Amino acid sequence: MPSVYRELTVPGHLADLPDVLTFIEAACEGAGVRPELWFDLQLAVEEACANVIEHAYSGKGGELVITFAVRGRDVVLTVLDHGRPFAPEQVVAPDMNLPLTQRRIGGLGLHLMYQLMDEVRFDFAEGRNTLAMVKHDALASPPDGVADLTVEGD
């Protein structure tokens, strides 16, 4: 039976991102995620982790817990941290109509997450920030014997 729930904890440095990408790739393969979606899932998680490392932890590191779960045919990815929370609604969306030379550097992480995933939810509790991202109909077929695996907070 393919794996339907995996968890990875890293110290929260940019040097950890290759391990995060390897984790997502292995989880996708183990759960039977359609191969054409692997890169999208990896990029969404990479952007989320990079944002936490840079903004919530100010580049100084801090624990990141990444989970991969299957709910029916959907994939649920979560990134949990204990850094500084932020208000996603206050992030200015990048103007994708500007020529590249006029765009500011950075600022695409949140935009990419919203573009690549079907649902993006933030939860900020005292001392704990959780980002949950869902990709609908991501599996080639549901894992045998698994109708629904829920993640805390769903």
N, C-alpha and C positions, 0 to 999 in steps of 0.2 A: 504494500500500500504506500503511495507517495506521501511524503511529509506534508502536513497541512498547517503546522505551526512551528515557527523557528524564531529564536531570539538571539541577538548579538549585542554584547556590551563592549564599548570601546572607550578609551580615555578622553576622546573628544579633541583630537588634534587633526590638522589637515593631513598629516601623514597616515591617519587611520582610514582615509577615504578609499584607497584600493581594497582594503579588507572588507569594507562595507559593500563595495561593488561586487566583490567575489561572493559575499554572503547572499546578496539579492539574486545573483545569477544561479547559484546552487539551489536556492529556495524555489526559484522559477522552474528550474529543471525538475526538481523533486516533486513539485506540485502539479506539473503538467500545464504550466502556463504557455499559451501560444507564443512561439519563438519571436514573432514579429513585435511582441509587446515588451520583451525583456529590456531592451535599451530604454524605452520610455519609463519603465519602473525604476531602473537603475538611475537614470538622470533625475527623476523626481526626488528620490531619496538622497542622492548626492547633493542636489541643490539645498534640500532641507537641512542636511547635516552641515554643509558649508555655512549656511546662514546662522545656524545655532552656534557653531564654532566661532564665527566672526563677530556676531552681534550679541548673542545671549551670554557667551563666555569671553567676549572681548579678545579672542585669540589665545587665551591663557589655558585653555583646556578645561574639561569638566565632563563627567560621565554622560554618555549617550547610550540609550537603549533603543535598539531598532528591532521591531517585530514584523514578521511576515505571517499572515494568516489567510485562510481560505474560508469564505462564507458562501456556500452554494457554488456558483461559478465565478464569484467575485474574489478579488484579492484585496486585502486590507493591509496597508503598510502603516506602521506607527513609528514615530520618533519621539522619545521622551527625554527631557532634559531638566536640569535644576538651575538653569541660568535665569537671566533677566527676561521677563515676559515683554511682549510688545503688542501693539494694537494693529493687526493686519489690515483693518479698514482704513488706517491712516497712511498706509504705504501707497505712494503715488504710482499709478500704473505707468509703465514706460510708453512713450509715444512711438509706436512701431512704424509710423508714417514718415518720421524724420529720416533724412539721409544718415548713414552710419557715422559720418564725420561730425554730425551734430548731436548724436546721442551721448548721454553720459555713460561713463564706464560703470559696469555693474548694474544692479537693480533689476535683473531679469529672473532671479531665482523664484520668487513668488509667482511671477507671471508664467514661468515655465511649469510650475507645479499645477497651476489652474488649467493650463492648456493640455498637459499630458494626462491628468487624472480626471475622473468623472465627479468625484467629491473630494473636497479639501475642508477639513474642520480643525479648528484650534480650540483647545481647552486650557485655560490658565487657572490653576488652583494654587493655593498657598505653597510656594516652594517647588511646584511641579508644573511643567509645561508639556502638553501632549498635542502632537500634530497627527491626525489620522487622515490618510489618503486612500481612496477606494477606486479601483479600476473594475468596472462592470464587465461581465462576460469575458473574463480573461483566460479562463481555462479551456483547453481543448475538450475536456470532459471532466465532470466532477470526480474526485477521488472515490474509489470503491468504498462503500460502506459509510461515507461521510455526506450527510445531507446539509449540515449547517455547523459551522464552528464560529462562535461569536467571540469577540474581543471585548474585554472589560470596557465599559463606556458606550458600547453600541446599543 
